[in-house]
Each structure stands twice: as structure tokens, then as C-alpha cells.
Amino acid sequence: MDSKLASIDIAFEPTDNDRLANLCGQFDEHLRQIEQRLGVEINNRGNQFRVIGDPQPAQAAAAILKQLYAATGQERIRRETVHVSLQESGMAALLENQDEAQAPDDIVVTTKEGRVRGRGPNQRHYLQNIADHDLTFGIGPAGTGKTYLAVASAVAALNRDQVRRLVLVRPAVEAGERLGFLPGDLTEKVDPYLRPIYDALYEMLGFERVGKLLEHGVIEVAPLAFMRGRTLNEAFIILDEAQNTTIDQMKMFLTRIGFGSRTVVTGDITQVDIPRPQRSGLRDAVELLRGMQGVSFTFFTAADVVRHPLVQRIVAAYEQRDLPEEPKR
């Protein structure tokens, strides 16, 4: 890096104390987060900010501050928001094209927390695939937004009257544990497995509206076994944790797709919890359907993780360890 430090001044106009507080975070935690990740210093007084550091990181930090401030008018800035902006920037990529994230063909859904859109090129490609294909597979590690963005697309389709209902499906398989008997009726027994889907729905639509839509059958959240014998027309269907389906279950699910429906299948083929020696239906479907007309695939990696930075490093470590060894010569 250039040995000469850069000093960049930013003034946010008009002065809005609420938005400035939203930008900085409690005890300036958002500013400290940017400083730590980019190795810069950020000073501020009122609406006047100064970024000091090596030229490229300082310019990236200034651009991120401007991007976050623009978002303060529409959403509450959280540590996760700052992390995603830092990750999405790739520093040089942000400097080259700061407007790329606002491409006109982005799918955006308004939630109680703000707007949901793809973070980075792979997530935007995933959303575009969902919009353009009847069947989309989103495959990759935890924290890459596979399920969250699929639910966001489903909510957007419902809000635009493109579908009449949402059908959200998940196999009821424990993650390497044997939980034994669970009390309650059938719905109460399978609810724990469907909790991540409920969480995404509650964030996007709110508890009250989700409750009403569930009550009227507009949203159906069900275990995979409930799909047998059905044909789903004019629906947005999501199969989550699809790595835990068998080949027969995957075939059964994919043949439920009816007219006017759109289907998204998500999963992580490195975290299969079905008993061996059964083969994952997701892995089999990737091999069988790749290249078929009307079917799209998006493969996520550790670089797409939008959770805590440590999660990204953990996923990368496992990916590196699990790489196939090169044959000895």
C-alpha cells in the first residue's frame, strides 16, 4: 500500500441526527467495525466525518459510509448490515462500481426491517435465476442466504399476485442427533424442523400477518412427507435442507410441481444427516438435472457467507480440508 496516508472528508446533508445515530451505532460500534476490518481511522463530529488510512482502504471505507448512510433512511443498520457491506465491497470491486448493487433487475422485497436484496453477485444471480426459471437449486454452506432469499422471492411473488399461495417444505431429519419422542400433535412435532422458515417469514411479514395467512391456507409450512400424492398449481414452493432427502423423496417432491408454480430447492451437500448408506437426493438431482431446460443452479461458497466473519473462516477451513487430494504422480 501507499506509504502516504489519505484523509477523506465527508459531510452528510441535510443533517439528520436520527440517521447519523443509526449510521454510527451504539457507542459508534459500526464505525469501530469498519475501522477494524479495513485498518483505517474514522473521526466524526455531527455530520462531518473524516477517514484516515492508506488510500485504497480509506476510499473503500468512505464509500461504505456513504452507502450505509443512504440506507439509514429505509432500514435500521445493524452489525450484520455493516459486515455485509464490507464483504460485498471487496474494496476494489466497490471502488470500480458502487452502483452495481442497485441494478434495475434486482428483486427487492420490503420487510419490517427494511428492503431485502441480493448481497454480492452470486446472491443477485440466485435471485435472477429464481425469477427466470420454474425450478431453481441453491446449493452451498450455511449463512449464504439460500433459504432467506428464497423466502423473500416467495413473499415478493405473493405480494405481486404472481402465485396464490406459498408452500414451504422441509424434511424432518435431526442434525446428527436422535431426539426420540416429541410431545404434541403432528404439527407440534414437526414445527422445530421448520423454525428457520418461520423465522424468515416473521421477519418479512410480521407475526400477525403470517398467522392470518397460515390460518387461511395461503401459507403452508409442512414436512416433506405431506407432499406425497399432491399436485401444486399456482404456488411458490420451497424445499429447504434438501440434502436430507433420499433419491425417492426428491423425485416425489419434484413431480409435485404444477402449472403456474415456481420451485426453489436449497441445501448443503456437505451436511447430509440421513442414515448411511442412503445417497442424498440433492446430490443425485444435481447430477441428473444439471443442464436441463427450465432448471437453474446457483452454487455458493464460503465467500458468500453473510453471517459473523468467523463463520466465513470456519466454512472456508472445512471446504479446504474436504478438497479431494490430487493423485500422486
C-alpha positions in Angstrom: 0.0 0.0 0.0 1.0 3.6 -0.5 3.1 4.8 2.5 1.4 8.2 2.4 -1.9 8.3 4.3 -5.0 9.6 2.7 -7.5 11.8 4.5 -11.1 11.9 3.2 -13.7 14.3 4.5 -17.4 13.5 4.2 -20.4 15.8 5.1 -23.8 14.2 5.2 -26.5 16.7 4.2 -29.1 17.6 5.4 -28.1 16.9 9.0 -30.4 14.3 10.5 -29.4 13.2 14.0 -31.5 10.1 13.9 -30.0 8.9 10.7 -26.5 9.7 11.9 -27.1 7.7 15.1 -28.3 4.9 13.0 -25.2 5.0 10.9 -22.7 5.1 13.8 -24.5 2.6 16.0 -24.5 2.4 19.8 -21.2 3.8 21.1 -20.0 4.2 17.5 -19.8 0.4 17.2 -20.4 0.5 13.4 -17.6 2.9 12.9 -15.3 0.7 15.0 -16.3 -2.3 13.0 -15.3 -0.6 9.7 -12.0 0.6 11.3 -11.1 -2.9 12.4 -11.8 -4.6 9.1 -10.2 -2.0 6.8 -7.4 -0.7 9.1 -8.5 2.9 8.9 -9.4 5.6 11.4 -12.8 7.3 11.4 -13.4 10.5 13.2 -16.7 12.4 13.3 -18.3 15.4 14.8 -22.0 15.9 14.0 -22.5 15.3 10.3 -18.8 15.7 9.5 -16.7 12.6 9.0 -13.0 12.1 8.3 -11.5 8.8 7.2 -7.7 8.4 7.6 -5.7 5.5 6.2 -3.9 4.0 3.3 -5.5 5.4 0.1 -7.4 2.3 -1.1 -8.9 1.2 2.2 -9.7 4.8 3.1 -11.6 5.3 -0.2 -13.4 2.0 0.4 -14.4 3.0 3.9 -15.7 6.4 2.7 -17.8 4.6 0.0 -19.2 2.2 2.6 -20.1 5.0 4.9 -22.0 6.8 2.1 -23.7 3.5 1.2 -24.8 2.9 4.8 -26.0 6.4 5.3 -28.1 6.2 2.2 -29.7 3.0 3.7 -30.4 4.7 7.0 -33.5 6.4 5.6 -35.1 3.0 4.9 -33.7 0.5 7.5 -32.1 0.1 10.8 -28.3 -0.5 10.5 -27.0 -3.5 12.4 -23.6 -5.2 12.8 -24.8 -7.7 10.2 -25.6 -4.9 7.7 -22.1 -3.4 8.1 -20.5 -6.8 7.8 -22.4 -7.5 4.6 -21.4 -4.1 3.1 -17.7 -4.7 4.0 -17.9 -8.2 2.4 -19.8 -7.1 -0.6 -17.4 -4.3 -1.4 -14.3 -6.4 -1.9 -12.7 -3.0 -1.6 -11.5 -2.8 -5.2 -14.9 -4.1 -6.5 -16.7 -1.3 -4.6 -14.4 1.4 -6.0 -14.8 0.1 -9.5 -18.6 0.0 -9.5 -20.5 1.3 -6.4 -23.8 1.3 -8.3 -23.7 -2.4 -9.3 -25.7 -3.4 -6.2 -28.7 -1.2 -7.3 -29.1 -2.9 -10.7 -32.6 -2.4 -12.0 -33.3 -6.1 -12.4 -32.7 -6.7 -8.6 -35.6 -8.4 -6.9 -36.4 -6.3 -3.8 -39.0 -7.1 -1.1 -39.9 -4.7 1.7 -39.9 -6.2 5.1 -40.5 -4.9 8.7 -36.7 -4.5 8.9 -36.3 -2.8 5.5 -35.5 -4.0 2.0 -34.2 -7.4 1.1 -31.9 -7.7 -2.0 -29.1 -9.9 -3.1 -25.7 -9.2 -1.4 -22.9 -9.6 -4.0 -23.0 -11.0 -7.5 -23.8 -14.7 -6.5 -26.8 -13.8 -4.5 -28.1 -11.5 -7.2 -27.5 -14.2 -9.8 -29.5 -16.6 -7.5 -32.4 -14.2 -7.3 -32.4 -13.7 -11.1 -32.4 -17.5 -11.6 -35.4 -17.8 -9.3 -37.2 -15.1 -11.3 -36.3 -16.7 -14.7 -36.7 -20.4 -14.1 -39.5 -22.8 -13.0 -37.1 -24.8 -10.9 -34.0 -23.3 -9.1 -31.4 -25.1 -6.9 -29.5 -23.0 -4.4 -26.6 -25.1 -3.0 -23.9 -24.1 -0.6 -22.9 -23.7 3.1 -24.8 -22.3 6.0 -25.1 -18.5 6.1 -25.1 -17.8 2.4 -28.7 -16.7 2.3 -30.1 -19.6 0.3 -33.3 -20.1 2.3 -33.8 -16.4 3.3 -33.6 -15.2 -0.3 -35.9 -18.0 -1.5 -38.5 -16.9 1.1 -38.0 -13.3 0.1 -38.7 -14.2 -3.5 -41.8 -16.2 -2.5 -43.1 -13.3 -0.5 -42.5 -10.9 -3.4 -44.3 -13.3 -5.8 -47.3 -13.5 -3.4 -47.4 -9.7 -2.9 -47.4 -9.2 -6.7 -50.2 -11.8 -7.1 -47.9 -14.0 -9.3 -48.9 -17.0 -7.1 -51.9 -17.8 -4.9 -50.0 -19.5 -2.1 -46.7 -20.4 -0.6 -45.8 -24.0 0.2 -42.6 -24.3 2.4 -41.3 -27.8 2.8 -38.5 -29.4 4.9 -37.6 -33.0 5.6 -37.9 -33.8 9.3 -34.4 -35.1 9.9 -32.3 -34.4 13.0 -28.8 -32.9 12.6 -26.8 -35.9 13.7 -28.9 -36.3 16.9 -31.6 -38.7 17.9 -34.3 -36.7 19.7 -36.6 -39.5 20.5 -40.3 -39.0 21.3 -41.6 -35.4 20.9 -44.8 -34.4 22.7 -47.8 -32.8 21.0 -49.8 -33.3 17.8 -48.3 -33.8 14.4 -47.9 -30.1 13.7 -46.2 -29.5 17.0 -43.8 -32.5 16.4 -42.5 -31.1 13.1 -42.5 -27.4 14.0 -38.9 -27.5 15.4 -37.6 -28.6 12.0 -39.4 -25.8 10.2 -38.3 -23.0 12.6 -35.8 -21.3 10.2 -38.5 -20.9 7.6 -40.9 -19.4 10.2 -38.2 -17.0 11.3 -37.7 -15.7 7.8 -41.5 -15.3 7.3 -41.9 -13.4 10.6 -39.2 -11.0 9.7 -40.6 -10.2 6.3 -44.3 -10.2 7.0 -44.7 -9.9 10.8 -46.2 -12.3 13.3 -49.8 -11.2 12.8 -49.9 -11.4 9.0 -48.1 -14.7 8.9 -50.6 -16.1 11.4 -53.6 -14.9 9.3 -52.1 -16.3 6.1 -51.4 -19.7 7.8 -54.9 -19.8 9.1 -56.4 -19.2 5.7 -54.1 -21.7 3.9 -52.3 -19.0 1.8 -49.0 -20.1 3.5 -48.5 -23.8 4.2 -45.5 -25.0 6.1 -45.2 -28.7 6.0 -42.8 -31.7 6.4 -41.8 -33.4 3.1 -43.9 -36.5 3.8 -47.1 -34.4 3.5 -46.3 -33.8 -0.2 -47.0 -37.3 -1.5 -50.0 -37.6 -3.8 -50.4 -33.8 -4.3 -50.1 -31.5 -7.3 -49.3 -27.9 -6.5 -50.7 -25.3 -9.0 -50.1 -21.5 -8.9 -47.8 -21.9 -5.9 -44.3 -20.8 -4.9 -42.8 -24.0 -3.4 -39.5 -24.1 -1.4 -37.8 -27.3 -0.3 -35.3 -26.4 2.4 -32.5 -28.7 3.7 -32.9 -30.8 0.6 -29.6 -32.6 1.3 -31.6 -34.7 3.8 -33.9 -36.1 1.2 -33.4 -39.6 -0.3 -33.4 -40.1 -4.1 -37.0 -41.3 -4.0 -38.2 -38.4 -1.8 -36.6 -35.9 -4.2 -38.2 -37.5 -7.2 -41.6 -37.4 -5.3 -41.2 -33.8 -4.5 -40.1 -32.6 -7.9 -43.1 -34.3 -9.5 -45.5 -32.3 -7.3 -44.8 -29.1 -9.4 -48.0 -28.0 -11.1 -49.0 -25.3 -13.7 -48.1 -21.7 -12.8 -45.8 -22.8 -10.0 -42.2 -21.9 -9.2 -40.0 -24.1 -7.1 -36.8 -23.5 -5.2 -34.7 -26.3 -3.7 -32.0 -25.3 -1.2 -29.4 -27.4 0.7 -25.8 -28.1 1.6 -24.5 -31.3 0.2 -21.6 -31.3 2.7 -24.0 -31.6 5.7 -26.1 -34.7 5.0 -27.9 -36.2 8.1 -29.8 -39.1 6.5 -28.6 -42.5 7.6 -25.9 -44.1 5.5 -25.6 -45.7 3.0 -28.5 -43.8 1.6 -27.4 -41.3 -1.1 -28.6 -37.7 -0.8 -31.4 -36.9 -3.2 -30.0 -33.4 -3.7 -26.6 -34.7 -4.8 -28.4 -37.1 -7.2 -30.6 -34.3 -8.6 -27.6 -32.0 -9.3 -26.0 -34.7 -11.4 -29.2 -35.8 -13.1 -30.8 -32.4 -13.9 -27.9 -30.1 -14.5 -28.2 -28.6 -18.0 -31.9 -29.4 -18.3 -34.1 -26.6 -19.8 -36.1 -24.7 -17.2 -33.8 -25.7 -14.4 -31.1 -23.4 -12.9 -28.3 -24.0 -10.3 -26.5 -21.5 -8.1 -23.6 -22.7 -6.1 -22.5 -20.7 -3.1 -19.1 -20.8 -1.4 -17.5 -19.5 1.8 -17.1 -16.1 0.1 -20.9 -15.7 0.1 -21.4 -16.2 3.8 -23.2 -13.2 5.3 -23.1 -14.2 9.0 -20.4 -13.4 11.5 -16.9 -13.2 9.9 -15.8 -16.2 11.9 -18.5 -18.3 10.2 -16.9 -17.5 6.8 -13.5 -18.6 8.0 -14.9 -21.8 9.5 -16.7 -22.7 6.3 -13.6 -22.0 4.3 -11.5 -24.2 6.6 -13.9 -27.1 6.1 -14.0 -26.6 2.4 -10.2 -26.6 2.2 -9.9 -29.8 4.2 -12.6 -31.6 2.2 -11.0 -30.9 -1.2 -10.2 -34.1 -3.0 -6.5 -35.0 -2.9 -4.5 -34.7 -6.1 -3.4 -38.0 -7.5 0.2 -38.9 -6.8 2.4 -39.0 -9.9 
